[in-house]
Amino acid sequence: MKIAYLIESCIISGGNRVIFEHVHRLSERGNQVEIFSERLPIKNEPVLSYRIPIRHKNEATSSEFDVLIISEPGLIFWALDNVKSKKCFFLAQHDIEWMAEVNGERELAEARNILFRSFPSTCLILAVSSWLTDVFRIKYGISPILIPNGVNTELFSEKEPLVRLHNKPSLLLMYDPQIWKGFGDGIVAVDMVKAEIPELEIMIMGKSMPTYSMPLPETSSWSFPWPVTFFSRPDQKNLSRIYSSASVFLSSSWLEGFGLPGLEAMACGVPVVTTDSGGVREYAIHEETAVVVPPRNPRALADAVVRILNDKPLKQKLIKNGLEKIKEFDWGGTIDILEKTFKE
C-alpha cells in the first residue's frame, strides 16, 4: 500500500513517536510510507530524527495514496481538498477540545467541538486508547476505531542505569511546559517527599529546560532547594537507561490520551505512580501495575511515592505485574490491526 502520514511538525513528542513507530513498522512490511509535515524544523529546533525524509505538506498534493492518515485536526479539510487518497483517517491521540479549553483557547475549543460534531464522513477516526474512544462516543456521537499503542521492548527494557546514585532512592518525572501535563503538581509533590525522605535523588527529563513561569513550591526556585539531574533531549537509545536509573517514575498529568512514558517506565522495570489521567487506564491498574491517584493532588502523589519507597513487597509486586502487563502492548499486533483497517 502507498501510505502518507500528515503531521503538524517534527517536534519531539509522544504523539510523533507513536506515528514514527507506525511508519517504521509499516515500511518493514513492504508498504510505501511517506511523511509530510505542515512545518519543517527550523535551525537548532529539537526534533525526532528518522531515516525516512520528512517533506513539506504541499509535496503531498502531487501524488495519490491508498491511505492518508492525518494527525492534526487543523489539517483535515486542507488534506481532503488537496491530497488524493482512496481512504482517509484522523489519528486521535488526545481529547484536543479539552486541551484547548485548559490552555484558555476558547475559540479553538469551540471550533474543535464544531469540527467533531459535524465530522466529514469521508474521514474515519482512529483512537489510541479505549478511554479516548469513549470520549469521542460520549462527546460527539462518533465511534472511533481502536488502534492501541505499543511499547518497543527492543528499546525499553531493564538496562544498566545511566546514573549511579550510590544506593540512594531516586525519582524520575517528565518536564513539559503545557500546564495540563501537571509538572507544577509534580514539583510540589517532590518537595513533600523530600521532607520525609531527604536522601531522595531527583531526576527530570524533558525536551527543553523548565521556564520560570511554571508553578513551584513557595520555598523553591529553579535553583531548587535540592539537587536535580536534568536530561534535556536525551538520545532515544539512552531513554531506557534513564528510566532504569529511577526507583520510582512519577506522572502528574491532568489528562492523557494514552500516557506513553508510564508504559515505557514499566517496561524498564520501574514502579509507576500516576494520576488517573484517562488513557493510562489501559495499563495502570491501582495497586496491581501502578499506584493511581486523583489528578491535581500533589499530596496524594507524594504519599504514593513514599509508600512505594517504604514498602518493598508492594514495589516488587508493581514491577513484576508491570513487566507482565507490557506484554499486552505489542507493536506487531497493533500494526496487524492497522493494516487490516486500511484494507477493509
C-alpha positions as a printed NumPy array, in Angstrom:
array([[  0.   ,   0.   ,   0.   ],
       [  1.042,   3.571,  -0.627],
       [  0.508,   5.381,   2.693],
       [  1.008,   9.012,   3.727],
       [  1.148,  10.453,   7.249],
       [  0.415,  14.162,   7.562],
       [  1.752,  15.734,  10.775],
       [  1.901,  19.267,  12.155],
       [  5.64 ,  19.294,  12.932],
       [  8.607,  17.056,  13.709],
       [  8.995,  18.135,  17.338],
       [  9.87 ,  15.587,  19.999],
       [  6.589,  14.329,  21.452],
       [  4.918,  11.107,  22.459],
       [  2.408,  11.554,  19.652],
       [  5.092,  11.833,  17.   ],
       [  6.956,   8.866,  18.433],
       [  3.79 ,   6.784,  18.006],
       [  3.468,   7.923,  14.4  ],
       [  7.111,   7.105,  13.677],
       [  6.563,   3.605,  15.111],
       [  3.654,   3.197,  12.673],
       [  5.769,   4.405,   9.771],
       [  8.796,   2.268,  10.632],
       [  6.817,  -0.939,  11.118],
       [  4.505,  -0.434,   8.131],
       [  7.601,   0.171,   5.968],
       [  9.216,  -3.029,   7.276],
       [  6.176,  -4.933,   5.965],
       [  6.736,  -3.7  ,   2.441],
       [  4.366,  -0.73 ,   2.415],
       [  5.487,   2.502,   0.747],
       [  5.138,   5.056,   3.533],
       [  5.831,   8.798,   3.361],
       [  5.705,  11.556,   5.997],
       [  4.585,  15.113,   5.251],
       [  4.662,  17.99 ,   7.733],
       [  2.94 ,  21.36 ,   7.855],
       [  6.047,  22.862,   9.403],
       [  9.598,  21.721,   8.72 ],
       [ 12.157,  22.132,  11.529],
       [ 13.986,  25.41 ,  11.965],
       [ 17.66 ,  25.674,  12.911],
       [ 18.547,  24.116,  16.315],
       [ 14.953,  23.066,  16.975],
       [ 14.76 ,  19.752,  18.869],
       [ 13.104,  17.228,  16.565],
       [ 12.772,  13.482,  16.212],
       [ 15.274,  12.136,  13.725],
       [ 14.089,   9.458,  11.326],
       [ 15.547,   7.665,   8.339],
       [ 12.569,   8.42 ,   6.063],
       [ 12.768,  12.011,   4.743],
       [ 10.059,  14.342,   6.034],
       [  8.752,  16.661,   3.339],
       [  6.523,  19.724,   3.371],
       [  2.797,  19.027,   3.179],
       [  2.482,  20.771,  -0.189],
       [  4.521,  17.992,  -1.806],
       [  1.747,  15.542,  -0.9  ],
       [ -0.566,  17.215,  -3.411],
       [  1.364,  15.829,  -6.386],
       [  0.767,  12.156,  -5.535],
       [ -2.143,   9.797,  -4.975],
       [ -2.209,   7.477,  -1.958],
       [ -4.111,   4.383,  -0.958],
       [ -4.279,   5.67 ,   2.629],
       [ -3.855,   9.105,   4.212],
       [ -3.521,   9.475,   8.   ],
       [ -3.857,  12.982,   9.459],
       [ -2.636,  13.736,  12.98 ],
       [ -3.616,  17.409,  13.307],
       [ -7.304,  18.474,  13.217],
       [ -6.448,  21.801,  11.614],
       [ -5.161,  19.932,   8.556],
       [ -8.224,  17.769,   7.942],
       [-10.105,  19.979,   5.473],
       [ -6.902,  21.092,   3.738],
       [ -5.971,  17.455,   3.204],
       [ -9.436,  16.443,   1.981],
       [ -9.36 ,  19.306,  -0.519],
       [ -5.755,  18.925,  -1.711],
       [ -4.464,  15.37 ,  -1.237],
       [ -5.779,  12.481,  -3.314],
       [ -6.325,   9.277,  -1.371],
       [ -8.641,   6.278,  -1.534],
       [ -9.084,   6.25 ,   2.254],
       [ -8.595,   8.957,   4.866],
       [ -8.174,   8.644,   8.643],
       [ -7.671,  11.059,  11.526],
       [ -5.414,   9.681,  14.283],
       [ -6.731,  10.934,  17.649],
       [ -4.189,  10.821,  20.479],
       [ -5.736,  13.368,  22.876],
       [ -9.003,  14.982,  23.904],
       [ -7.991,  18.032,  21.898],
       [-11.095,  20.095,  22.676],
       [-10.325,  19.766,  26.41 ],
       [ -6.666,  20.699,  25.794],
       [ -7.719,  23.943,  24.117],
       [-10.115,  24.757,  26.983],
       [ -7.412,  24.214,  29.626],
       [ -4.992,  26.387,  27.65 ],
       [ -7.576,  29.196,  27.654],
       [ -8.153,  28.961,  23.893],
       [-11.955,  29.117,  23.97 ],
       [-12.446,  29.885,  20.283],
       [-10.209,  26.956,  19.313],
       [-12.065,  24.656,  21.726],
       [-15.391,  25.701,  20.189],
       [-14.028,  25.18 ,  16.659],
       [-12.881,  21.671,  17.56 ],
       [-16.261,  20.902,  19.096],
       [-17.985,  22.004,  15.881],
       [-15.486,  20.015,  13.789],
       [-16.126,  16.724,  15.565],
       [-19.879,  17.2  ,  15.826],
       [-20.032,  17.557,  12.035],
       [-17.033,  15.42 ,  11.146],
       [-16.683,  14.636,   7.423],
       [-17.94 ,  11.138,   6.61 ],
       [-15.071,  10.663,   4.161],
       [-12.57 ,  10.572,   7.042],
       [-12.67 ,   7.894,   9.746],
       [-11.219,   8.348,  13.234],
       [ -8.589,   6.13 ,  14.826],
       [ -8.02 ,   6.37 ,  18.612],
       [ -5.05 ,   5.134,  20.657],
       [ -6.95 ,   4.038,  23.784],
       [-10.315,   2.654,  24.834],
       [-10.76 ,   5.675,  27.086],
       [-10.348,   8.014,  24.108],
       [-12.847,   6.059,  22.02 ],
       [-15.348,   6.581,  24.865],
       [-14.604,  10.335,  24.895],
       [-15.456,  10.623,  21.185],
       [-18.55 ,   8.476,  21.532],
       [-19.93 ,  10.406,  24.525],
       [-18.989,  13.933,  23.412],
       [-19.537,  13.726,  19.659],
       [-21.505,  10.56 ,  18.924],
       [-18.56 ,   9.144,  16.946],
       [-17.242,   5.598,  17.371],
       [-13.522,   5.593,  16.5  ],
       [-11.552,   2.504,  15.543],
       [ -9.243,   1.457,  18.386],
       [ -5.585,   1.267,  17.315],
       [ -3.807,   0.601,  20.623],
       [ -0.329,   1.931,  21.269],
       [  2.513,  -0.475,  21.826],
       [  5.851,  -0.361,  23.595],
       [  9.116,  -1.021,  21.806],
       [ 10.673,  -3.657,  24.059],
       [ 13.866,  -3.635,  21.986],
       [ 14.327,  -0.055,  23.135],
       [ 12.54 ,  -0.136,  26.5  ],
       [ 13.606,  -2.907,  28.861],
       [ 15.571,  -3.278,  32.075],
       [ 19.02 ,  -1.835,  31.329],
       [ 22.167,  -0.751,  33.114],
       [ 21.303,   2.555,  34.874],
       [ 22.715,   5.683,  33.253],
       [ 23.115,   7.4  ,  36.647],
       [ 24.839,   5.831,  39.646],
       [ 23.199,   7.043,  42.866],
       [ 25.19 ,   5.105,  45.493],
       [ 22.174,   3.053,  46.627],
       [ 20.074,   6.155,  47.297],
       [ 16.372,   6.118,  46.284],
       [ 15.566,   8.145,  43.196],
       [ 12.546,   9.663,  41.484],
       [ 12.1  ,  10.446,  37.781],
       [  9.47 ,  12.797,  36.359],
       [  8.884,  14.404,  32.978],
       [  9.008,  18.12 ,  32.231],
       [  6.595,  19.615,  29.718],
       [  5.634,  23.314,  29.75 ],
       [  1.97 ,  22.664,  28.928],
       [  0.017,  23.283,  32.118],
       [ -2.159,  20.167,  31.745],
       [  0.949,  17.99 ,  31.937],
       [  0.915,  18.787,  35.663],
       [  4.64 ,  19.414,  36.128],
       [  3.872,  22.027,  38.777],
       [  1.902,  19.431,  40.751],
       [  4.803,  17.022,  40.384],
       [  7.31 ,  19.517,  41.782],
       [  5.069,  20.322,  44.762],
       [  4.785,  16.57 ,  45.396],
       [  8.574,  16.168,  45.179],
       [  9.007,  18.897,  47.797],
       [  6.683,  16.953,  50.105],
       [  8.515,  13.666,  49.533],
       [ 11.906,  15.297,  50.181],
       [ 10.614,  16.483,  53.547],
       [ 10.1  ,  12.826,  54.52 ],
       [ 12.954,  11.215,  52.59 ],
       [ 15.73 ,  13.85 ,  52.349],
       [ 18.178,  11.475,  50.668],
       [ 15.858,  11.026,  47.65 ],
       [ 17.62 ,  11.89 ,  44.383],
       [ 15.56 ,  13.791,  41.802],
       [ 15.825,  13.325,  38.044],
       [ 13.849,  15.302,  35.454],
       [ 13.636,  14.529,  31.743],
       [ 12.304,  16.849,  29.048],
       [ 12.765,  18.24 ,  25.559],
       [ 13.737,  21.648,  26.969],
       [ 14.814,  23.21 ,  30.254],
       [ 11.998,  24.384,  32.573],
       [ 10.91 ,  28.006,  32.44 ],
       [ 10.479,  30.409,  35.337],
       [  6.754,  30.749,  34.686],
       [  5.942,  27.252,  35.946],
       [  4.212,  26.963,  39.35 ],
       [  6.566,  25.941,  42.147],
       [  6.579,  25.468,  45.917],
       [  6.99 ,  28.776,  47.741],
       [ 10.312,  27.569,  49.117],
       [ 11.684,  26.686,  45.696],
       [ 13.216,  28.335,  42.648],
       [ 14.79 ,  26.933,  39.511],
       [ 17.909,  26.579,  41.62 ],
       [ 15.753,  24.169,  43.733],
       [ 16.425,  23.603,  47.436],
       [ 17.601,  20.115,  46.433],
       [ 19.905,  18.849,  43.656],
       [ 18.36 ,  17.87 ,  40.321],
       [ 19.776,  15.816,  37.461],
       [ 18.153,  17.12 ,  34.26 ],
       [ 18.16 ,  15.169,  30.993],
       [ 17.474,  17.539,  28.109],
       [ 16.503,  15.912,  24.813],
       [ 18.102,  12.558,  25.646],
       [ 19.104,  10.277,  22.812],
       [ 16.488,   7.579,  22.168],
       [ 18.978,   4.807,  22.916],
       [ 19.592,   6.265,  26.406],
       [ 15.921,   6.541,  27.398],
       [ 15.69 ,   3.069,  28.902],
       [ 18.917,   3.639,  30.874],
       [ 17.452,   6.858,  32.28 ],
       [ 14.226,   5.099,  33.266],
       [ 16.261,   2.244,  34.77 ],
       [ 18.123,   4.73 ,  36.982],
       [ 14.92 ,   5.528,  38.899],
       [ 13.426,   3.843,  41.968],
       [ 10.015,   5.329,  41.053],
       [  8.568,   7.032,  37.965],
       [  6.056,   9.829,  38.621],
       [  3.434,  11.004,  36.109],
       [  1.369,  14.009,  37.251],
       [ -0.637,  14.811,  34.081],
       [ -4.225,  16.037,  34.367],
       [ -5.342,  14.195,  31.229],
       [ -3.655,  11.889,  28.696],
       [ -4.94 ,  10.177,  25.587],
       [ -2.633,   7.284,  26.442],
       [  0.394,   8.302,  28.545],
       [  3.302,   6.551,  26.839],
       [  6.097,   7.403,  29.357],
       [  4.4  ,   5.468,  32.159],
       [  4.253,   2.349,  29.993],
       [  7.885,   2.816,  28.953],
       [  8.976,   3.112,  32.596],
       [  7.   ,  -0.038,  33.406],
       [  8.805,  -1.89 ,  30.59 ],
       [ 12.11 ,  -0.859,  32.175],
       [ 11.146,  -2.471,  35.488],
       [ 10.371,   0.782,  37.294],
       [  7.307,   1.091,  39.581],
       [  4.914,   3.812,  38.447],
       [  2.928,   6.429,  40.349],
       [  0.416,   8.102,  38.052],
       [ -2.635,  10.276,  38.146],
       [ -5.879,   8.786,  36.864],
       [ -5.476,  10.779,  33.668],
       [ -7.706,   8.8  ,  31.322],
       [ -5.657,   6.905,  28.771],
       [ -3.311,   5.455,  31.406],
       [ -6.161,   3.133,  32.406],
       [ -5.022,   0.938,  29.514],
       [ -2.083,  -0.232,  31.645],
       [ -2.249,   1.423,  35.101],
       [ -4.317,  -0.749,  37.457],
       [ -4.305,   0.59 ,  41.003],
       [ -2.089,  -1.416,  43.358],
       [ -1.6  ,  -4.077,  40.68 ],
       [  0.579,  -2.465,  37.991],
       [  0.831,   1.083,  39.401],
       [ -0.322,   3.312,  42.232],
       [ -3.029,   5.55 ,  40.782],
       [ -4.147,   8.811,  42.431],
       [ -6.524,  11.666,  41.503],
       [ -5.193,  14.412,  39.195],
       [ -4.204,  17.827,  40.614],
       [ -3.471,  16.36 ,  44.05 ],
       [  0.232,  16.761,  44.974],
       [ -0.346,  15.36 ,  48.457],
       [ -1.728,  12.12 ,  47.024],
       [  1.212,  11.901,  44.586],
       [  3.708,  12.399,  47.407],
       [  2.046,   9.827,  49.664],
       [  2.073,   7.266,  46.841],
       [  5.797,   7.789,  46.173],
       [  6.659,   7.491,  49.871],
       [  4.53 ,   4.372,  50.131],
       [  6.356,   2.607,  47.292],
       [  9.773,   3.599,  48.6  ],
       [  8.921,   2.276,  52.087],
       [  7.001,  -0.851,  51.069],
       [  9.362,  -3.293,  49.36 ],
       [  6.743,  -6.047,  48.775],
       [  4.442,  -3.52 ,  47.049],
       [  7.314,  -2.196,  44.956],
       [  8.301,  -5.7  ,  43.813],
       [  4.649,  -6.566,  43.078],
       [  4.251,  -3.498,  40.86 ],
       [  7.478,  -4.267,  38.992],
       [  6.547,  -7.909,  38.408],
       [  2.975,  -7.162,  37.336],
       [  4.101,  -4.233,  35.198],
       [  6.574,  -6.377,  33.265],
       [  3.795,  -8.888,  32.677],
       [  1.306,  -6.189,  31.638],
       [  3.513,  -4.68 ,  28.96 ],
       [  3.359,  -7.966,  27.041],
       [ -0.161,  -6.903,  26.014],
       [  1.248,  -3.859,  24.195],
       [  2.955,  -5.434,  21.218],
       [  3.551,  -3.16 ,  18.234],
       [  3.289,  -6.15 ,  15.907],
       [ -0.318,  -6.709,  16.954],
       [ -1.07 ,  -3.005,  16.59 ],
       [  0.247,  -2.935,  13.027],
       [ -1.814,  -6.041,  12.228],
       [ -4.938,  -4.107,  13.272],
       [ -3.803,  -1.021,  11.376],
       [ -3.177,  -2.881,   8.107],
       [ -6.483,  -4.734,   8.415],
       [ -8.269,  -1.402,   8.956],
       [ -6.608,   0.113,   5.905],
       [ -7.619,  -2.833,   3.699],
       [-11.262,  -3.107,   4.818]])
